[in-house]
């Protein structure tokens, strides 16, 4: 009997504890709004602890969701530690690529300017290819055995070359021919092996030098090695130089026409051995044999 009594007593105590908890959360409160002047009740709101906890939880969750969306899907995400480092890395990559491009362009410009200076002074120039993609090609994998199709194509091309007019395959060749700078005798021809990048013309004293084509004067100066020098920039990146002159008739920035007088033959400069014209023709920083473009 004692055991049964204690068991019933425990059950009653547990029920009373649960009732206390339920009563604690379900206890009602009234939030009253009173007029401060008239002390009249303007309104009221019934609340209990459970409603207050639920409302506070909903407000906290809503605030968290709104804050998360604002931070993740708005420009504010740039200020997050993980995001900021990723953006910084992307910017560093872009800046690195730009700096590499600028360094390559600066190297090309420096090489071009140094070659122009060497051309004016008559020194040797530097042939350098800054593009790493110009690598040697391994020809071991190519098959050079003539096929039937190749033979037929060769016969067709030979027939087209033999015919004077071919209406089926129009040719679009473009050849540049320039006006002779002056009438004279060629005393020394173009030779890359001896660093002689032009042709020497001997003529009468006082002979006038003419422009080989339309262009703009980019060099009109004197230096100890080649004396009075004038350089003209033509179309398609052609540049012509006239060295060892006695008098220059054009200044930098002047526009010349084909056959226009630009200087007078002379014997100026330490590299000159007598009255003559040293004429050079360049294209995109590469010296060319003037005899291939001009009939002297």
Secondary structure as the mmCIF struct_conf table of DSSP 4:
data_model
#
loop_
_struct_conf.conf_type_id
_struct_conf.id
_struct_conf.beg_label_comp_id
_struct_conf.beg_label_asym_id
_struct_conf.beg_label_seq_id
_struct_conf.end_label_comp_id
_struct_conf.end_label_asym_id
_struct_conf.end_label_seq_id
HELX_RH_AL_P HELX_RH_AL_P1 UNK A 2 UNK A 26
STRN STRN1 UNK A 28 UNK A 34
TURN_TY1_P TURN_TY1_P1 UNK A 36 UNK A 38
STRN STRN2 UNK A 41 UNK A 48
HELX_RH_AL_P HELX_RH_AL_P2 UNK A 49 UNK A 72
BEND BEND1 UNK A 73 UNK A 74
HELX_RH_3T_P HELX_RH_3T_P1 UNK A 75 UNK A 79
BEND BEND2 UNK A 80 UNK A 80
HELX_RH_AL_P HELX_RH_AL_P3 UNK A 81 UNK A 121
TURN_TY1_P TURN_TY1_P2 UNK A 122 UNK A 122
TURN_TY1_P TURN_TY1_P3 UNK A 132 UNK A 133
HELX_RH_3T_P HELX_RH_3T_P2 UNK A 139 UNK A 141
HELX_RH_AL_P HELX_RH_AL_P4 UNK A 148 UNK A 162
BEND BEND3 UNK A 163 UNK A 164
BEND BEND4 UNK A 167 UNK A 169
BEND BEND5 UNK A 181 UNK A 181
STRN STRN3 UNK A 185 UNK A 188
STRN STRN4 UNK A 191 UNK A 191
TURN_TY1_P TURN_TY1_P4 UNK A 192 UNK A 195
STRN STRN5 UNK A 196 UNK A 196
STRN STRN6 UNK A 198 UNK A 202
TURN_TY1_P TURN_TY1_P5 UNK A 205 UNK A 206
HELX_LH_PP_P HELX_LH_PP_P1 UNK A 207 UNK A 207
STRN STRN7 UNK A 208 UNK A 210
BEND BEND6 UNK A 212 UNK A 214
STRN STRN8 UNK A 215 UNK A 223
TURN_TY1_P TURN_TY1_P6 UNK A 224 UNK A 226
STRN STRN9 UNK A 227 UNK A 233
HELX_RH_3T_P HELX_RH_3T_P3 UNK A 235 UNK A 237
STRN STRN10 UNK A 238 UNK A 248
TURN_TY1_P TURN_TY1_P7 UNK A 252 UNK A 253
STRN STRN11 UNK A 255 UNK A 256
TURN_TY1_P TURN_TY1_P8 UNK A 258 UNK A 259
STRN STRN12 UNK A 261 UNK A 265
STRN STRN13 UNK A 266 UNK A 266
BEND BEND7 UNK A 269 UNK A 269
TURN_TY1_P TURN_TY1_P9 UNK A 270 UNK A 271
BEND BEND8 UNK A 274 UNK A 275
STRN STRN14 UNK A 276 UNK A 276
STRN STRN15 UNK A 277 UNK A 283
TURN_TY1_P TURN_TY1_P10 UNK A 284 UNK A 285
STRN STRN16 UNK A 286 UNK A 288
HELX_RH_3T_P HELX_RH_3T_P4 UNK A 290 UNK A 292
TURN_TY1_P TURN_TY1_P11 UNK A 293 UNK A 293
#
